[in-house]
Amino acid sequence: MAPVPTSLRPIVISGPSGVGKGTLYSRLLKNHPSLFTTSISHTTRAPRPGETRDVDYYYITMPEFEQLIKEDAFVEHAKFGDNRYGTSKKMIAEMGDLGKVVVLDIEMEGVKQIKNSSIPARFVFIQPPSMAELESRLRGRGTEKEESIQKRLAQAKNEMEYAATPGAHDLIIVNDEIDKAYQELEAFIFKGEEEKTQDQGARDGGKAGESVED
């Protein structure tokens, strides 16, 4: 039974490709659907078959996207290929109004942008046990060409160096076993909330640490 978050601060999960952050992200959303929600990004690319407008993405034109950048509407944005993607401050606020905590799975540059914004997010970095293990996982996919593997490993090294910077993240989880890593993620998210609730309860003379089950 997990406590209801007293804070609606977004949770930013990042880490190298192949480290398992997507699995942790998906499990958190699946186990606590009433508490957490995925980030719905704006994008300039066209909808793909099976995607739903305003559910999978907010689809907008390039001029509209550029105007939102000028208006400082994004907490983070990036360009992949010929398309742009961004997380809007409005979306995070709207989810908060619904009592939802937004969970973001983003790259290092997005993390840096959010840290420089006014959004008081919580940052978790998922790290591999070693570079050798990460390489093994990438090769184990059987879908990566050698050039792609080397590129991902180089990027992973940059991300891990940034993660080692003091204050870059609130928590670093070494994913050597997925269930253990998930338990650490949940413990971090809810431990902080329990402490806040208990502190508030002590000040107010009320009950603290009440919990619900999803």
C-alpha positions in Angstrom: 0.0 0.0 0.0 1.5 3.3 -1.1 0.8 6.7 0.3 -0.8 9.4 -1.8 1.8 11.9 -2.8 1.3 15.2 -1.0 3.4 16.9 -3.7 2.6 17.1 -7.4 6.2 17.8 -8.3 7.0 16.0 -11.6 9.4 13.1 -11.6 12.1 13.1 -14.2 13.6 9.7 -15.0 16.7 9.6 -17.2 19.6 7.3 -18.1 21.5 5.7 -21.0 19.7 3.8 -23.8 19.5 0.2 -22.8 19.7 0.8 -19.0 16.1 -0.2 -18.4 14.6 3.2 -17.5 11.6 2.6 -19.8 10.7 -0.6 -17.9 10.8 1.2 -14.6 8.8 4.1 -16.0 6.1 1.8 -17.4 5.9 -0.2 -14.2 5.5 2.9 -12.1 2.6 4.1 -14.3 1.0 0.6 -14.4 1.2 0.1 -10.6 -0.1 3.5 -9.6 -2.5 4.7 -12.4 -4.5 6.9 -10.1 -1.4 8.8 -9.0 1.0 9.1 -11.9 0.6 10.0 -15.6 2.8 10.0 -18.6 3.9 13.3 -20.2 2.0 14.3 -23.4 4.5 16.0 -25.6 3.9 18.6 -28.4 5.4 17.5 -31.7 5.7 18.8 -35.2 5.6 15.3 -36.8 2.5 13.8 -38.4 0.4 11.3 -36.4 1.3 7.7 -37.0 -1.3 4.9 -37.5 -3.1 4.1 -34.3 -2.1 7.4 -32.5 -4.8 9.6 -31.1 -4.5 13.4 -31.1 -4.2 15.0 -27.6 -3.7 11.5 -26.1 -0.4 10.3 -27.6 0.8 13.8 -28.6 -0.3 17.3 -29.2 0.3 17.7 -33.0 1.2 21.2 -34.1 2.9 22.9 -37.0 6.5 24.0 -37.0 5.6 27.7 -36.9 3.3 27.0 -33.9 6.1 25.2 -32.2 8.5 28.0 -32.7 6.0 30.5 -31.4 5.6 28.4 -28.2 9.4 28.5 -27.8 9.3 32.3 -28.1 6.6 32.4 -25.4 8.7 30.2 -23.1 5.9 27.7 -23.0 8.1 24.6 -22.8 9.8 23.2 -19.8 12.1 21.3 -22.2 12.2 20.8 -26.0 14.5 19.0 -28.5 14.9 18.2 -32.2 15.1 14.7 -33.5 15.6 14.4 -37.2 13.4 16.9 -38.9 10.8 17.0 -36.1 10.6 18.9 -32.8 9.3 17.6 -29.5 8.5 19.5 -26.3 7.0 19.3 -22.8 4.8 22.2 -22.1 4.4 23.9 -18.7 0.7 24.1 -19.3 0.4 20.3 -19.6 2.2 19.7 -16.3 -0.1 22.3 -14.6 -3.2 20.8 -16.1 -2.2 17.3 -14.9 -1.6 18.8 -11.5 -5.1 20.3 -11.4 -6.3 16.7 -11.9 -4.3 15.5 -9.0 -1.8 13.7 -11.2 2.0 13.6 -10.9 3.6 13.8 -14.4 6.5 11.3 -14.9 8.9 12.2 -17.7 11.3 9.8 -19.4 13.8 12.2 -21.1 17.3 12.6 -22.4 20.2 14.5 -20.6 19.7 17.7 -22.5 16.0 17.8 -21.4 17.1 17.2 -17.8 19.4 20.2 -18.0 16.6 22.4 -19.4 14.1 21.4 -16.7 16.7 22.0 -14.0 17.1 25.5 -15.4 13.4 26.1 -15.4 11.0 27.1 -12.6 9.5 23.5 -12.5 10.4 21.9 -9.1 10.9 18.4 -10.4 12.5 15.4 -8.7 15.3 13.9 -10.7 16.2 10.1 -10.9 19.1 8.8 -12.9 19.1 5.1 -13.9 22.7 3.8 -14.2 24.0 0.5 -15.5 26.2 -1.7 -13.3 29.1 -1.1 -15.7 29.7 0.0 -19.3 30.5 -3.6 -20.2 27.0 -4.7 -19.0 25.4 -1.8 -20.9 27.2 -2.9 -24.0 26.1 -6.4 -23.5 22.4 -5.3 -23.2 22.6 -3.2 -26.3 24.1 -6.1 -28.3 21.6 -8.5 -26.8 18.8 -6.6 -28.5 20.0 -7.8 -31.8 18.6 -4.7 -33.5 21.6 -2.3 -33.3 24.3 -1.9 -35.9 27.8 -1.5 -34.7 27.9 2.3 -35.5 24.7 2.8 -33.5 26.0 0.8 -30.5 29.2 2.8 -30.4 27.2 6.1 -30.6 24.9 5.0 -27.8 27.9 4.0 -25.6 29.6 7.3 -26.2 26.4 9.1 -25.2 26.0 6.9 -22.1 29.5 7.9 -21.0 28.5 11.6 -21.3 25.3 11.0 -19.4 27.1 9.2 -16.6 29.7 11.9 -16.3 26.9 14.5 -16.0 25.1 12.3 -13.4 28.3 12.3 -11.3 28.1 16.1 -11.1 27.0 17.2 -7.6 23.3 18.2 -7.5 22.6 16.8 -11.0 20.1 14.3 -9.7 18.3 13.6 -6.4 18.9 9.9 -6.7 21.1 7.5 -8.8 19.8 3.9 -9.0 22.2 1.2 -10.3 20.0 -1.2 -12.3 21.7 -4.5 -11.8 18.3 -6.2 -11.1 15.0 -4.7 -12.3 12.8 -5.6 -9.3 15.4 -4.2 -6.9 15.8 -1.0 -8.9 12.0 -0.6 -9.0 11.8 -0.9 -5.2 14.4 1.8 -4.9 12.5 4.1 -7.2 9.2 3.6 -5.3 11.0 4.0 -1.9 12.5 7.3 -3.0 9.3 8.7 -4.4 7.1 7.7 -1.4 9.6 8.0 1.4 9.9 11.7 0.8 6.2 12.1 0.7 5.7 10.1 4.0 8.2 12.3 5.8 6.5 15.5 4.5 3.1 14.1 5.6 4.4 13.1 9.1 6.1 16.5 9.5 2.9 18.3 8.5 0.9 16.1 10.8 3.2 16.8 13.8 2.8 20.6 13.2 -1.0 20.4 12.7 -1.6 17.8 15.4 -3.3 15.6 12.8 -2.9 12.1 11.5 -0.1 11.5 9.0 1.0 8.8 6.6 -2.4 7.6 5.5 -2.2 5.3 2.5 -4.3 4.0 -0.3 -4.0 1.0 -2.6 -4.2 1.4 -6.4 
